[in-house]
Amino acid sequence: MGDLSKNLSRHEMACACGCGFDTVDGKLGEALQNCVDYLADKTRLDIRLDVRGGNRCREHNDFLRELFEESGGKSGAKTAVESQHIYGRAADVKLFVRSTGEQVTPRMVAAFFENCGENLSVGRYSNRTHVDTRTDGGKRWRVG
């Protein structure tokens, strides 16, 4: 049980640098829980949410971007200067079937967010899904 919703805890969204930034936009938390509930209902399976990237303080976001650039893309992350992660409005997630450990396809997860009627921004990656609640929502992109 999470402290933000049934499947989401604040600590999962906390900045990885340890600074304590763990604020989560309510619309984002609701969208994540709605996705888990929808897919669990659709598949009749117990679905687990795994946050792979939550909040980043500005310093950690800048560090990841600099590391990415210095390493030629081998380390860090290709983060935007004004990433929605620095505002507590974004998450990179994977969903798994609890009983088997099988990952729900990122395509299926992204399709839920794109079609849920919440005007969310969605990034499709080969191994995860990005979702955010930016004020000018509805952005879409694919990587890989």
Sequence and secondary structure as in RCSB ss.txt:
>XXXX:A:sequence
MGDLSKNLSRHEMACACGCGFDTVDGKLGEALQNCVDYLADKTRLDIRLDVRGGNRCREHNDFLRELFEESGGKS
GAKTAVESQHIYGRAADVKLFVRSTGEQVTPRMVAAFFENCGENLSVGRYSNRTHVDTRTDGGKRWRVG
>XXXX:A:secstr
  SSBTTB HHHHS TTSS      HHHHHHHHHHHHHHHHHHTS EEEEEEE    HHHHHHHHHHHHHTTTSS
S    TT GGGGT EEEEEEEETTT  EE HHHHHHHHHHSSS  EEEEESS EEEE  TT   EEEE 
